[in-house]
Amino acid sequence: MVSKLNAEEVAVTWACKTLEVSRSGYYAWLDRDDSERDKENAVLLKRIRAVHEKSDRTYGSPRVTEDLRAEGTVVNEKRVARLMRENMIASESVKKFKITTTDSNHDLPVAQRLFETEHADKIMAPNQVWAGDITYVATDEGWLFLAIFLDIFTRKIVGFSCDDNMQTTLILQALEMALGRQDVEDGELVAHSDQGSQYASDAYASRLRLAGIIASMSRKGNCYDNAHVESFFHSLKTELVYRRNFKTREEAKRAIFEWIETWYNRERRHSALGYMSPADYEKLALAA
């Protein structure tokens, strides 16, 4: 018993010396009453709630932790997760039904599959591969269709467009936005999509050629070939669309614009980017 106590004393002495803290300070820290820890947890919980609300209650403990660290709070995820669990703070999401937006039953030319999702880690810079697709949003006026182009490297939405139909002009408008925003090198960018008739159209193929962009298409009926876009649509719908009841298409357009431009691209932390936002990740990549 005596030797055990002596060993513990030696360990404490060594640790205090290494960390340059006094033994009295160490024991005072051990003897802190629960009320002091409760005060610390109360302050931290207030910050957790603020970050959670800022994300529109969509962040779980990993993203909340990264936001807290970014603002200078020293904390580990286990503590954040415990406080969120004890206070019933959770990521809110909703799942709903799905409709088809891809019409691949056509006789139009189909581009070769040049991008493979499983090799996305080989993309080393922005504006090397953009992935495009179309989804839908329900409103009281009827469906609103959204076309996007997502940069595979940065996960940034470089271009998007909304309309009450999903004709070829929808994806062309999204493409024009992307071309107006990004620096694209002739022959260096691949635009990947499914085999939908909009992407197989002559108008879209001609615009890609004019911009020096190489077309790529996924295998027929294989959604995994465009998994990055599917993941984005999932986030958009569970974090925004399914939690709202849009009365008009215009209301939905404004909400989608704000979610993409002010939240997703600029603020929302992405797990695949080391919990950086797409805009910050792009800025870091371009500065390298």
C-alpha positions as CSV (number, residue, x, y, z in Angstrom):
1,M,0.0,0.0,0.0
2,V,2.8,2.4,0.9
3,S,4.7,1.6,-2.2
4,K,1.6,2.2,-4.3
5,L,1.1,5.6,-2.7
6,N,4.7,6.5,-3.2
7,A,4.5,5.5,-6.9
8,E,1.4,7.7,-7.4
9,E,3.2,10.6,-5.7
10,V,6.2,10.2,-7.9
11,A,3.9,10.1,-11.0
12,V,2.1,13.3,-9.9
13,T,5.4,15.0,-9.2
14,W,6.8,14.1,-12.6
15,A,3.7,15.1,-14.4
16,C,3.5,18.5,-12.7
17,K,7.1,19.2,-13.4
18,T,6.7,18.2,-17.1
19,L,3.6,20.4,-17.5
20,E,5.2,23.2,-15.5
21,V,2.3,23.4,-13.0
22,S,2.4,23.3,-9.2
23,R,1.4,20.2,-7.2
24,S,-1.0,22.5,-5.2
25,G,-2.6,23.7,-8.4
26,Y,-3.0,20.1,-9.6
27,Y,-4.7,19.0,-6.4
28,A,-6.9,22.2,-6.3
29,W,-8.0,21.3,-9.8
30,L,-8.9,17.7,-8.6
31,D,-10.8,19.2,-5.7
32,R,-12.9,21.6,-7.7
33,D,-16.5,21.3,-6.7
34,D,-19.2,20.2,-9.1
35,S,-20.6,23.7,-9.3
36,E,-17.5,25.0,-11.1
37,R,-17.7,22.2,-13.7
38,D,-21.4,22.9,-14.0
39,K,-20.7,26.5,-14.8
40,E,-18.2,25.5,-17.5
41,N,-20.7,23.1,-19.0
42,A,-23.4,25.8,-18.9
43,V,-21.1,28.2,-20.9
44,L,-20.2,25.5,-23.4
45,L,-23.8,24.4,-23.8
46,K,-24.7,28.0,-24.6
47,R,-22.1,28.1,-27.4
48,I,-23.2,24.6,-28.6
49,R,-26.8,25.8,-28.9
50,A,-25.7,28.9,-30.8
51,V,-23.7,26.9,-33.3
52,H,-26.5,24.4,-33.7
53,E,-29.1,27.1,-34.3
54,K,-26.7,28.8,-36.8
55,S,-26.8,25.6,-38.8
56,D,-30.6,25.6,-38.7
57,R,-30.4,22.7,-36.3
58,T,-28.7,20.4,-38.9
59,Y,-25.2,20.0,-37.3
60,G,-24.3,17.0,-35.3
61,S,-21.5,16.9,-32.7
62,P,-18.5,16.6,-35.2
63,R,-19.4,19.8,-37.1
64,V,-20.4,21.6,-33.9
65,T,-17.0,20.7,-32.4
66,E,-15.2,22.1,-35.4
67,D,-17.1,25.4,-35.3
68,L,-16.3,25.7,-31.6
69,R,-12.6,25.1,-32.2
70,A,-12.6,27.6,-35.1
71,E,-13.8,30.3,-32.7
72,G,-11.1,29.4,-30.1
73,T,-12.9,27.1,-27.8
74,V,-10.7,24.2,-26.6
75,V,-13.0,21.1,-26.5
76,N,-13.2,17.5,-27.6
77,E,-16.0,16.0,-29.5
78,K,-16.9,13.4,-26.8
79,R,-17.7,16.3,-24.4
80,V,-19.8,18.1,-27.0
81,A,-21.6,14.9,-28.0
82,R,-22.4,14.2,-24.3
83,L,-23.8,17.6,-23.7
84,M,-25.8,17.5,-26.9
85,R,-27.2,14.1,-26.0
86,E,-28.0,15.1,-22.4
87,N,-29.8,18.2,-23.6
88,M,-31.6,16.5,-26.5
89,I,-29.8,18.6,-29.2
90,A,-29.6,16.6,-32.4
91,S,-29.2,17.0,-36.1
92,E,-32.7,17.2,-37.6
93,S,-33.4,15.5,-40.9
94,V,-36.4,14.3,-42.7
95,K,-36.7,11.6,-45.5
96,K,-39.4,11.7,-48.2
97,F,-40.3,10.0,-51.4
98,K,-38.4,10.2,-54.7
99,I,-39.4,10.9,-58.3
100,T,-37.4,10.3,-61.5
101,T,-35.7,13.2,-63.3
102,T,-33.6,11.2,-65.7
103,D,-34.9,10.2,-69.1
104,S,-32.2,7.9,-70.6
105,N,-34.5,6.2,-73.0
106,H,-33.4,8.1,-76.1
107,D,-31.3,7.6,-79.3
108,L,-29.0,10.6,-78.7
109,P,-25.2,10.2,-78.5
110,V,-23.8,9.1,-75.1
111,A,-20.4,10.3,-73.9
112,Q,-17.7,8.0,-72.6
113,R,-17.5,7.5,-68.8
114,L,-14.3,9.5,-68.0
115,F,-14.9,10.1,-64.3
116,E,-15.2,7.3,-61.8
117,T,-16.5,8.1,-58.3
118,E,-14.1,5.6,-56.7
119,H,-11.2,7.5,-58.1
120,A,-12.3,11.0,-56.9
121,D,-9.3,11.2,-54.6
122,K,-7.0,11.4,-57.7
123,I,-8.4,14.8,-58.5
124,M,-5.9,17.3,-57.1
125,A,-7.3,20.8,-57.9
126,P,-10.5,22.7,-58.5
127,N,-12.1,22.9,-61.9
128,Q,-10.9,19.5,-63.1
129,V,-14.2,17.6,-62.8
130,W,-17.7,19.1,-62.4
131,A,-20.6,16.8,-61.8
132,G,-24.1,17.9,-62.9
133,D,-27.6,16.6,-62.2
134,I,-31.2,17.7,-61.8
135,T,-33.5,17.3,-58.8
136,Y,-37.0,18.6,-57.8
137,V,-38.6,20.6,-55.0
138,A,-42.3,20.4,-54.1
139,T,-44.3,23.7,-53.8
140,D,-48.0,24.5,-53.5
141,E,-47.8,25.7,-57.1
142,G,-46.2,22.5,-58.4
143,W,-42.7,21.1,-58.9
144,L,-39.6,23.4,-59.1
145,F,-36.6,21.8,-60.8
146,L,-33.0,22.5,-59.8
147,A,-30.0,21.8,-61.9
148,I,-26.5,22.1,-60.4
149,F,-22.8,21.7,-61.2
150,L,-20.6,20.6,-58.3
151,D,-16.8,20.7,-58.3
152,I,-15.7,17.3,-57.2
153,F,-12.5,18.5,-55.6
154,T,-14.0,21.3,-53.5
155,R,-17.6,20.1,-53.3
156,K,-18.6,23.7,-54.2
157,I,-21.7,24.4,-56.2
158,V,-20.2,26.3,-59.0
159,G,-23.4,26.8,-60.9
160,F,-27.2,26.2,-60.5
161,S,-30.5,27.1,-62.0
162,C,-34.2,26.7,-61.1
163,D,-37.3,26.5,-63.3
164,D,-40.7,25.0,-63.6
165,N,-39.5,22.5,-66.1
166,M,-36.4,20.4,-66.7
167,Q,-35.7,21.1,-70.3
168,T,-32.2,21.6,-71.7
169,T,-32.2,25.3,-71.0
170,L,-32.3,24.5,-67.3
171,I,-28.8,22.9,-67.3
172,L,-27.5,25.4,-69.8
173,Q,-28.3,28.2,-67.4
174,A,-26.5,26.4,-64.6
175,L,-23.5,25.8,-66.8
176,E,-23.4,29.5,-67.8
177,M,-23.3,30.5,-64.2
178,A,-20.4,28.1,-63.5
179,L,-18.4,29.3,-66.5
180,G,-18.9,32.9,-65.4
181,R,-17.6,32.2,-61.9
182,Q,-14.8,29.7,-62.4
183,D,-11.4,29.9,-64.2
184,V,-11.6,27.0,-66.7
185,E,-8.6,25.9,-68.8
186,D,-9.4,24.7,-72.4
187,G,-9.3,20.9,-72.5
188,E,-8.6,20.6,-68.7
189,L,-12.2,20.3,-67.4
190,V,-14.5,17.2,-67.5
191,A,-18.3,17.8,-67.1
192,H,-19.8,14.5,-65.7
193,S,-23.5,13.7,-65.7
194,D,-26.0,10.9,-66.2
195,Q,-27.3,9.9,-69.6
196,G,-30.4,12.1,-69.4
197,S,-31.7,13.6,-72.6
198,Q,-30.8,17.1,-71.5
199,Y,-27.1,16.2,-71.1
200,A,-27.2,14.2,-74.4
201,S,-28.7,17.0,-76.3
202,D,-26.9,18.8,-79.2
203,A,-27.3,22.2,-77.5
204,Y,-25.5,21.0,-74.3
205,A,-22.8,19.1,-76.2
206,S,-22.1,22.1,-78.4
207,R,-21.8,24.5,-75.5
208,L,-19.3,22.1,-73.8
209,R,-17.2,22.0,-77.0
210,L,-17.3,25.8,-77.3
211,A,-16.0,26.1,-73.8
212,G,-13.3,23.5,-74.2
213,I,-15.0,21.2,-71.7
214,I,-14.9,17.4,-72.1
215,A,-18.2,15.5,-71.6
216,S,-18.5,12.4,-69.5
217,M,-21.5,10.3,-68.7
218,S,-22.2,7.7,-66.0
219,R,-23.4,4.2,-66.8
220,K,-27.1,3.9,-67.6
221,G,-29.3,3.8,-64.4
222,N,-26.3,3.8,-62.1
223,C,-26.7,6.6,-59.5
224,Y,-23.5,5.6,-57.7
225,D,-21.6,7.0,-60.7
226,N,-22.7,10.5,-59.6
227,A,-22.6,9.9,-55.8
228,H,-21.1,13.3,-55.0
229,V,-24.2,15.1,-56.5
230,E,-26.6,12.6,-54.9
231,S,-24.9,13.4,-51.5
232,F,-25.4,17.1,-52.0
233,F,-29.0,16.7,-53.0
234,H,-29.5,14.6,-49.8
235,S,-28.1,17.4,-47.7
236,L,-30.2,20.0,-49.4
237,K,-33.4,18.1,-49.0
238,T,-32.9,16.9,-45.4
239,E,-31.5,20.2,-44.1
240,L,-33.8,22.6,-46.1
241,V,-36.5,21.3,-48.5
242,Y,-38.2,18.7,-46.3
243,R,-38.3,21.0,-43.3
244,R,-40.2,23.7,-45.2
245,N,-43.6,24.1,-46.9
246,F,-43.0,26.4,-49.9
247,K,-46.2,28.1,-51.1
248,T,-44.7,29.3,-54.4
249,R,-41.8,28.4,-56.7
250,E,-40.4,31.9,-56.2
251,E,-40.2,31.3,-52.4
252,A,-38.4,28.0,-53.0
253,K,-36.0,29.6,-55.4
254,R,-35.0,32.3,-52.8
255,A,-34.6,29.7,-50.1
256,I,-32.4,27.5,-52.3
257,F,-30.3,30.4,-53.5
258,E,-29.7,31.5,-49.9
259,W,-29.0,28.0,-48.7
260,I,-26.4,27.4,-51.4
261,E,-24.8,30.8,-51.6
262,T,-24.7,31.9,-48.0
263,W,-24.7,28.6,-46.1
264,Y,-23.5,25.5,-48.1
265,N,-20.7,27.1,-50.2
266,R,-19.4,29.6,-47.6
267,E,-20.2,28.2,-44.1
268,R,-21.3,24.6,-44.0
269,R,-18.5,22.3,-42.8
270,H,-17.9,19.3,-45.1
271,S,-16.6,16.0,-43.5
272,A,-14.8,15.1,-46.7
273,L,-12.9,18.4,-46.7
274,G,-11.6,18.1,-43.2
275,Y,-14.6,20.0,-41.9
276,M,-13.8,23.0,-44.0
277,S,-16.4,24.8,-46.1
278,P,-16.1,24.4,-49.9
279,A,-15.2,28.1,-50.3
280,D,-12.4,27.9,-47.7
281,Y,-11.1,24.6,-49.2
282,E,-11.1,26.2,-52.7
283,K,-9.2,29.2,-51.4
284,L,-6.6,27.1,-49.7
285,A,-6.1,24.9,-52.8
286,L,-5.7,27.9,-55.1
287,A,-3.2,29.6,-52.8
288,A,-1.0,26.5,-52.7
